[in-house]
């Protein structure tokens, strides 16, 4: 993973095999804020994109309509991987 800029926006780039995924860089600050507010251990999660996630995990938060972006932090069309899933791998 590394930080880059695309179309004037800071992004996180994650390469998994031959797949390159892009995430809103804002996800890191949002995740940090959420974890500080949560205040205790939180499981990461690791469900497939098309499968339900375990509630109470970072992954569930990363897909939740109640997070600061209202859902997925993924930016690449055709890929909807949640932030928690990527950090899990």
DAJO-V982669 format. One record per pair of residues at least 12 apart in sequence whose ideal C-beta (glycine too) atoms are under 10 Angstrom apart, sorted by the first residue. I is the first residue (numbers start at 1). J is the second residue. Records with the same first field share a line. If there is no record, write none. Layout:
I: J, J
This chain:
1: 13, 14, 15, 16, 21, 23, 86, 87
2: 14, 15
3: 25, 28
4: 22, 25
5: 25
6: 22, 25, 75, 76
7: 75
9: 22, 24, 25, 26, 75
10: 24, 25, 26, 28
11: 23, 24, 25, 26, 27, 73, 75, 76
12: 24, 25, 26, 27, 28, 73, 74, 75, 83, 86, 87
13: 25, 75, 76
14: 74, 76, 81, 83, 86, 87, 89
16: 79, 81, 85, 86, 89
19: 76, 79, 81
20: 76, 79
21: 74, 75, 76, 79, 80, 81, 83, 85, 86
22: 73, 74, 75, 76, 77, 79
23: 62, 72, 73, 74, 75, 76, 79, 81, 82, 83, 86, 87
24: 68, 69, 72, 73, 74, 75, 83
25: 73, 75
26: 68, 69, 73
27: 62, 67, 68, 69, 72, 73, 74, 75, 82, 83, 84, 86, 87
28: 73, 83, 87
29: 68
30: 61, 62, 67, 68, 69, 73, 83
31: 58, 61, 62, 67, 68, 73, 83, 84, 87
33: 68
34: 58, 61, 62, 64, 67, 68
35: 58, 61
38: 56, 58, 61
42: 56, 57, 58, 59, 60, 61, 84
43: 55, 56, 57, 58, 59, 60, 84, 88
44: 57, 58, 59, 62, 84, 85, 87, 88
45: 57, 58, 59, 60, 61, 62, 63, 82, 83, 84, 85, 87, 88
46: 58, 59, 82, 84, 85, 86, 87, 88, 89
47: 59, 60, 63, 82, 84, 85, 88
48: 81, 85
49: 63, 72, 74, 79, 80, 81, 82, 85
50: 80
53: 82, 84, 85
54: 84
57: 82, 84, 85, 88
58: 82, 83, 84, 85, 87, 88
59: 81, 82, 83, 84, 85, 86, 87, 88
60: 82, 84
61: 82, 83, 84
62: 74, 81, 82, 83, 84, 85, 86, 87
63: 80, 81, 82, 83, 84, 85
64: 82
67: 82, 83
69: 83
73: 86
74: 86
